Amino acid sequence: MKIRQANYKDITKLTELFDLYRQFYGQQSNTSAASRYLLDRMEHGQSIIFLAEDTNSGNFVGFTQLYPVFSSISMQRSFILNDLYVRSENRKQGIAKLLINEAKSFTKTFGGKGLELSTSMRNHEARSLYEKEGFVQETEFLTYFWKSI
């Protein structure tokens, strides 16, 4: 298994994974919109995507996507680990852990304060993994969201 940063050449195979990820969260399949979304993030340098690539087959079996954010209080950059997905047939093989560790390493290398993530309260497997990987549930701050649509 090889973990590496995605590039433009990966967009077709990455789009398939990204579309599966969105379907996992109840969204309708839309590969053309998924491709446009990913290309836009890459073109504008708005996210960092790491791929888990099977070195035998060359297939992508998982990915994670980080978005940079900034804190005025600490005057530091952090990253939001917004997306983490491993194909169902490749789960329970440590691939998610490899992707998380690559995200941690990237954060440290580029002077990030840390990684933030959120997941469904019902996603017990993911929550367990995050806690094993050193993520701590936030208790100091409440998160609010304003929906414009």
N, C-alpha and C positions, 0 to 999 in steps of 0.2 A: 504494500500500500504506500502510495506517495501522496503527500500533502503539498500543494503548491498554490501560488496565487493565480487566479484566472486572468486570461487576456482575451483580446478580440477573437482570436482563432478558436476559442472554446465556446463561443456564443451558441452554436446550434445544439451541442450536447448539454450545455448548461441550461438552456431554455427548457429542455425536456424535464430536467430535475426540478427547476424552479416552478414549473407548471404542476408537477406532482406535489410539491410542497404546498402550493396554494390550494390544491384540491384536498390535501390532508386537513386543511383548516376550513373546509366547506365552500371554497370558491369554485366557480365553474371553470373548466378548462378553457384557456385562451392563449395559445402559444404565440400568436402574432403580437398580442399586447405584452406578453411576458418578455419576448425578445426585445421589443422596443424599450420596455422599462429597464432591462438589464443594460442595453446599449447606452441608454441615456445616463445611467449611473456611471458607467465606465467613461463615456465621453467627457463628462463634467467632473470626474474625479470625486464623486460623491459617496462612493462606497469602496470597500475592499472585500473581495470575494476569494475565499480559499476553497479549493477543490480536493476531494479525496478521490484519487485515481487508482484503479486497479492496475498494477504494473504488468500483469499477465495479459489482460484483455484490452487495456486502454480505456475501459468504460469508466465514467464518472459514477461513483456510488454515493456521494454525499457532498454537501457544501455548507459553508457558513458565510454570512454577509455581515460586515461591520460598517457602521456609520459613525463618522467622527462628530463629537459634540464638545462644547466648551463650557467651562464653569467660570463665571465672573468672580465668584468668591475665592476659589483657589487659584484662579488664573492659570488653569491647566486644561489640557485636552483629555478627554476620555473617549471611549468607544462604546457604542451600543451594539451588542451582539443581537441583532434583530432577527436573523434567520439561521436556523440550524436544521438540517434535514439529512437523513440517511435512508436510502431505499429500504423498503420493508424486508426484502430478502437478504440485506446486508447488515441488519441490526444485530446487536448483542455480540459484535466482533471488536469493539473498542474503537470504532471509526469516529463516533461522536466525540469521544475523549481526545483522539488525535487532533480533530478539528478545533476543539476548545483549547488545547495546549498550543496550537499554532496561533490562535487568536491572542492568547496570553503572551506568547513570545513576541508577537508583532507589537502589542501594546507596550511592552517593556522596551523593546528596541527603539520605538519612536517616542519615548518619553511620556506615554499616556499614564494618567493617574490610575486608571482601572477600566474594567469592563462592567457594563450594566446590561441586564437582560430582563425580560418578562416572559412569562408563559402562562398558559391556562391553569387555573386552580385544579382542573381535572386531569392535567397531564402529569400524573404521579411519577411515571418513569423518568421524564425529563427533570422534574424537580429533584428527584433522588440523585440523578447524575450531577446536576448543578451543585448540590450540597456536597457531594463527594469531591467535587473539583474545587471546593473552597469558596463558592458563592454563598453569601449570607443574605437571608431575607431582610429587606429594608424595614426598619421599625421606627426610624427617626422622622422620616418625611412621608407625607401622604402624596399620592399621585392623583392628579385630576386631569380630565380631558374635556375639551370643548369640541363638539362635533358641528362642523359648519354645514353639513348636508343633512 
